[in-house]
């Protein structure tokens, strides 16, 4: 142990490991991953001293790994800059969960060219442009190869199915914008609930798996609640017209 002129306590790697309860190879891995600062001073090729404030940070990193199954990338985003062991402000936690997007994203699957959508579908060019501006559809590529994939293809197929069933007049594009706003509000609530749980409670599984399970639960819950509530709403609407 040594003392810097700025009163920082500096310790050797072996002391970091002993006082944090985390093995030296693991601590070195944290350093390589950018979660910890390297040596504060190096007195020789084989002799280095580290900021002792990292001891608590090492404990927190290990705890987040073992109790909440968080990957190091997310832990690095959650924590304040080294050597702090504190979590960032709550508003940063929501942004951190964006790293889970790949875990809940729907695979690309089928792809459909934009020119084919216009040629064979019921959606006009002006409607496609509006859906793209609204973020409901994502146009990939340019020119003749521009098209849509994954969920976008499913959405377009759903629109075509409804319109060809005779509901063209009752399925304007504005309806999708209304659904987008309602679903966005619901998802924001779900993300906040998941954040509050995932970042404060031990998880029974890795975080990406928990995110996928949470998404599946949310989808099933909405379907079940629609089935439960819709008959009563229709009954009330019928009574109000009498």
ZIMO-V484066 format. One record per helix or strand of 3 or more residues. SS is the DSSP state (a for helix, b for strand). FROM is the first residue (numbers start at 0). TO is the last residue. Records with the same first field share a line. If there is no record, write none. Layout:
BEGIN
SS = FROM-TO / FROM-TO
END
This chain:
BEGIN
b = 8-10 / 40-43 / 46-50 / 110-112 / 146-148
a = 12-19 / 23-31 / 53-67 / 71-77 / 89-103 / 113-119 / 124-132 / 142-144 / 150-169 / 172-197 / 206-239
END
